[in-house]
Amino acid sequence: MRDVLLDGLPVLDLLEITASTSVVAALTNCDQSSVSRLHRRVSDQLGLDFRKTNGQYRAHANHAVLASLRQASQLLRLGRGQLQWQDNPWNVQALQSMGGRTLELVRERVLDLAVVNGLDTLPPGWEDSSKPFAFCDLVAIGLVRYPIQTSGRGTNLDAVVLRQEHLERPAVQALISQIRAVYLREYGQLPELAWL
Protein backbone atom coordinates (compact mmCIF):
# COMPACT_ATOMS: atom_id res chain seq x y z
CA MET A 1 0.00 0.00 0.00
CA ARG A 2 1.38 3.38 -1.00
CA ASP A 3 1.91 6.19 1.52
CA VAL A 4 -0.51 9.12 1.26
CA LEU A 5 2.09 11.80 2.04
CA LEU A 6 5.09 10.40 0.17
CA ASP A 7 3.38 8.75 -2.81
CA GLY A 8 -0.17 10.07 -3.13
CA LEU A 9 0.29 13.79 -2.52
CA PRO A 10 3.00 14.22 -5.19
CA VAL A 11 0.63 12.63 -7.73
CA LEU A 12 -2.16 15.04 -6.75
CA ASP A 13 0.27 17.96 -7.04
CA LEU A 14 1.50 16.86 -10.46
CA LEU A 15 -2.10 16.48 -11.63
CA GLU A 16 -2.81 20.07 -10.56
CA ILE A 17 0.27 21.28 -12.42
CA THR A 18 -0.04 19.26 -15.62
CA ALA A 19 -3.78 18.41 -15.73
CA SER A 20 -2.88 15.11 -17.43
CA THR A 21 -2.75 11.58 -16.05
CA SER A 22 -0.56 10.50 -18.98
CA VAL A 23 2.02 13.23 -18.28
CA VAL A 24 2.02 12.36 -14.56
CA ALA A 25 2.45 8.68 -15.47
CA ALA A 26 5.50 9.52 -17.57
CA LEU A 27 7.00 11.72 -14.83
CA THR A 28 6.47 9.12 -12.10
CA ASN A 29 7.40 6.05 -14.18
CA CYS A 30 3.96 4.53 -13.63
CA ASP A 31 1.24 3.58 -16.02
CA GLN A 32 -1.73 5.90 -16.48
CA SER A 33 -4.19 3.53 -14.79
CA SER A 34 -1.96 3.40 -11.68
CA VAL A 35 -1.95 7.20 -11.50
CA SER A 36 -5.74 7.27 -11.82
CA ARG A 37 -6.20 4.59 -9.14
CA LEU A 38 -3.77 6.29 -6.78
CA HIS A 39 -5.33 9.74 -7.03
CA ARG A 40 -8.84 8.29 -6.57
CA ARG A 41 -7.72 6.23 -3.53
CA VAL A 42 -6.02 9.23 -1.88
CA SER A 43 -9.02 11.42 -2.66
CA ASP A 44 -11.39 8.87 -1.14
CA GLN A 45 -9.22 8.27 1.96
CA LEU A 46 -8.96 11.99 2.70
CA GLY A 47 -12.43 13.02 1.52
CA LEU A 48 -10.99 15.49 -0.98
CA ASP A 49 -13.34 14.97 -3.92
CA PHE A 50 -10.26 15.48 -6.12
CA ARG A 51 -11.38 15.56 -9.74
CA LYS A 52 -10.98 17.30 -13.06
CA THR A 53 -13.29 20.25 -13.65
CA ASN A 54 -12.99 22.71 -16.53
CA GLY A 55 -9.71 21.10 -17.59
CA GLN A 56 -8.02 21.38 -14.17
CA TYR A 57 -7.62 18.87 -11.35
CA ARG A 58 -8.63 20.31 -7.97
CA ALA A 59 -9.82 19.20 -4.54
CA HIS A 60 -13.45 20.16 -4.02
CA ALA A 61 -13.67 19.24 -0.33
CA ASN A 62 -11.62 18.92 2.85
CA HIS A 63 -9.24 21.74 1.89
CA ALA A 64 -7.85 22.07 5.44
CA VAL A 65 -6.55 18.48 5.41
CA LEU A 66 -4.97 18.97 1.98
CA ALA A 67 -3.36 22.26 3.07
CA SER A 68 -1.88 20.58 6.17
CA LEU A 69 -0.47 17.70 4.13
CA ARG A 70 1.01 20.11 1.59
CA GLN A 71 2.68 22.11 4.34
CA ALA A 72 4.21 18.92 5.80
CA SER A 73 5.32 17.78 2.34
CA GLN A 74 6.89 21.15 1.59
CA LEU A 75 8.80 21.16 4.89
CA LEU A 76 10.19 17.71 4.03
CA ARG A 77 11.27 18.90 0.57
CA LEU A 78 12.90 22.05 1.93
CA GLY A 79 14.74 20.09 4.61
CA ARG A 80 16.06 17.63 2.05
CA GLY A 81 16.91 20.29 -0.51
CA GLN A 82 14.54 18.68 -3.02
CA LEU A 83 12.35 21.55 -4.13
CA GLN A 84 9.21 20.68 -6.04
CA TRP A 85 10.48 21.65 -9.44
CA GLN A 86 14.24 21.27 -9.06
CA ASP A 87 15.73 18.60 -11.32
CA ASN A 88 12.38 17.99 -13.03
CA PRO A 89 12.34 18.70 -16.77
CA TRP A 90 8.59 19.38 -16.81
CA ASN A 91 8.85 22.61 -14.87
CA VAL A 92 9.70 25.17 -17.53
CA GLN A 93 7.00 23.87 -19.87
CA ALA A 94 4.46 23.43 -17.08
CA LEU A 95 5.03 26.89 -15.62
CA GLN A 96 4.69 28.52 -19.02
CA SER A 97 1.39 26.73 -19.65
CA MET A 98 -0.15 27.51 -16.23
CA GLY A 99 -0.60 31.22 -16.85
CA GLY A 100 -2.33 32.98 -13.95
CA ARG A 101 -2.43 29.87 -11.76
CA THR A 102 1.29 29.95 -11.04
CA LEU A 103 1.10 32.27 -8.03
CA GLU A 104 -1.87 30.31 -6.67
CA LEU A 105 0.11 27.06 -6.87
CA VAL A 106 3.02 28.66 -5.00
CA ARG A 107 0.61 29.95 -2.32
CA GLU A 108 -0.95 26.50 -1.98
CA ARG A 109 2.51 24.89 -1.62
CA VAL A 110 2.05 22.78 -4.76
CA LEU A 111 5.16 24.54 -6.11
CA ASP A 112 7.99 25.68 -3.86
CA LEU A 113 8.90 28.50 -6.22
CA ALA A 114 8.26 29.62 -9.77
CA VAL A 115 9.99 31.77 -12.36
CA VAL A 116 7.54 34.31 -13.77
CA ASN A 117 7.53 37.31 -16.06
CA GLY A 118 7.56 40.01 -13.39
CA LEU A 119 6.17 42.77 -15.56
CA ASP A 120 3.14 40.70 -16.57
CA THR A 121 2.51 38.80 -13.32
CA LEU A 122 3.45 40.94 -10.32
CA PRO A 123 1.55 43.86 -8.78
CA PRO A 124 2.49 47.53 -9.35
CA GLY A 125 5.64 48.65 -7.59
CA TRP A 126 7.55 45.60 -8.68
CA GLU A 127 9.57 47.47 -11.28
CA ASP A 128 12.41 48.17 -8.81
CA SER A 129 14.17 44.82 -8.84
CA SER A 130 17.08 45.87 -6.63
CA LYS A 131 15.59 44.11 -3.57
CA PRO A 132 13.00 41.44 -2.76
CA PHE A 133 9.47 42.61 -3.38
CA ALA A 134 6.96 41.37 -0.79
CA PHE A 135 3.27 41.13 -1.65
CA CYS A 136 0.64 39.27 0.35
CA ASP A 137 2.33 36.07 1.58
CA LEU A 138 4.76 35.91 -1.35
CA VAL A 139 8.05 37.52 -2.28
CA ALA A 140 9.51 38.12 -5.73
CA ILE A 141 13.22 38.27 -6.50
CA GLY A 142 14.43 39.86 -9.72
CA LEU A 143 16.59 37.84 -12.07
CA VAL A 144 17.60 39.82 -15.13
CA ARG A 145 16.41 42.46 -17.54
CA TYR A 146 16.61 41.35 -21.14
CA PRO A 147 15.40 42.61 -24.52
CA ILE A 148 11.94 41.57 -25.67
CA GLN A 149 11.90 40.66 -29.32
CA THR A 150 8.13 40.87 -29.82
CA SER A 151 7.16 43.80 -27.64
CA GLY A 152 7.60 47.54 -27.85
CA ARG A 153 8.40 47.73 -24.13
CA GLY A 154 12.08 47.19 -24.73
CA THR A 155 12.98 44.97 -21.77
CA ASN A 156 11.50 42.22 -19.68
CA LEU A 157 12.18 41.29 -16.09
CA ASP A 158 11.83 37.72 -14.88
CA ALA A 159 11.52 36.92 -11.20
CA VAL A 160 11.52 34.00 -8.83
CA VAL A 161 8.38 33.94 -6.68
CA LEU A 162 8.07 32.00 -3.43
CA ARG A 163 6.42 32.15 -0.04
CA GLN A 164 8.05 34.80 2.17
CA GLU A 165 8.55 32.32 5.01
CA HIS A 166 10.99 30.29 2.87
CA LEU A 167 13.20 33.10 1.57
CA GLU A 168 16.12 32.38 3.91
CA ARG A 169 16.05 28.57 3.56
CA PRO A 170 19.42 27.24 2.34
CA ALA A 171 17.80 25.01 -0.31
CA VAL A 172 15.84 27.97 -1.67
CA GLN A 173 18.89 30.25 -1.73
CA ALA A 174 20.92 27.54 -3.49
CA LEU A 175 18.28 27.07 -6.19
CA ILE A 176 17.94 30.83 -6.72
CA SER A 177 21.73 31.02 -7.15
CA GLN A 178 21.58 28.24 -9.76
CA ILE A 179 18.76 30.00 -11.61
CA ARG A 180 20.72 33.29 -11.55
CA ALA A 181 23.77 31.54 -12.98
CA VAL A 182 21.69 30.23 -15.88
CA TYR A 183 20.28 33.72 -16.52
CA LEU A 184 23.76 35.22 -16.35
CA ARG A 185 25.04 32.75 -18.96
CA GLU A 186 21.98 33.30 -21.14
CA TYR A 187 21.68 37.09 -20.96
CA GLY A 188 25.09 38.24 -19.70
CA GLN A 189 23.85 40.66 -17.05
CA LEU A 190 22.04 40.81 -13.75
CA PRO A 191 20.42 43.73 -11.95
CA GLU A 192 22.21 44.98 -8.85
CA LEU A 193 20.99 42.90 -5.95
CA ALA A 194 22.83 44.12 -2.89
CA TRP A 195 20.55 42.24 -0.49
CA LEU A 196 22.03 38.81 -1.32
Rosetta blueprint (number, residue, H / E / L):
1 M L
2 R L
3 D L
4 V H
5 L H
6 L H
7 D H
8 G H
9 L H
10 P H
11 V H
12 L H
13 D H
14 L H
15 L H
16 E H
17 I H
18 T H
19 A L
20 S L
21 T H
22 S H
23 V H
24 V H
25 A H
26 A H
27 L H
28 T H
29 N L
30 C L
31 D L
32 Q H
33 S H
34 S H
35 V H
36 S H
37 R H
38 L H
39 H H
40 R H
41 R H
42 V H
43 S H
44 D H
45 Q H
46 L H
47 G L
48 L L
49 D L
50 F E
51 R E
52 K E
53 T E
54 N L
55 G L
56 Q E
57 Y E
58 R E
59 A E
60 H L
61 A L
62 N L
63 H H
64 A H
65 V H
66 L H
67 A H
68 S H
69 L H
70 R H
71 Q H
72 A H
73 S H
74 Q H
75 L H
76 L H
77 R H
78 L H
79 G H
80 R H
81 G L
82 Q L
83 L L
84 Q L
85 W L
86 Q L
87 D L
88 N L
89 P L
90 W H
91 N H
92 V H
93 Q H
94 A H
95 L H
96 Q H
97 S H
98 M H
99 G L
100 G L
101 R H
102 T H
103 L H
104 E H
105 L H
106 V H
107 R H
108 E L
109 R L
110 V L
111 L L
112 D L
113 L E
114 A E
115 V E
116 V E
117 N E
118 G H
119 L H
120 D H
121 T H
122 L L
123 P L
124 P L
125 G L
126 W L
127 E L
128 D L
129 S L
130 S L
131 K L
132 P L
133 F E
134 A E
135 F E
136 C L
137 D L
138 L E
139 V E
140 A E
141 I E
142 G E
143 L E
144 V E
145 R E
146 Y E
147 P E
148 I L
149 Q L
150 T L
151 S L
152 G L
153 R L
154 G L
155 T E
156 N E
157 L E
158 D E
159 A E
160 V E
161 V E
162 L E
163 R E
164 Q H
165 E H
166 H H
167 L L
168 E L
169 R L
170 P H
171 A H
172 V H
173 Q H
174 A H
175 L H
176 I H
177 S H
178 Q H
179 I H
180 R H
181 A H
182 V H
183 Y H
184 L H
185 R H
186 E H
187 Y H
188 G L
189 Q L
190 L L
191 P L
192 E L
193 L L
194 A L
195 W L
196 L L
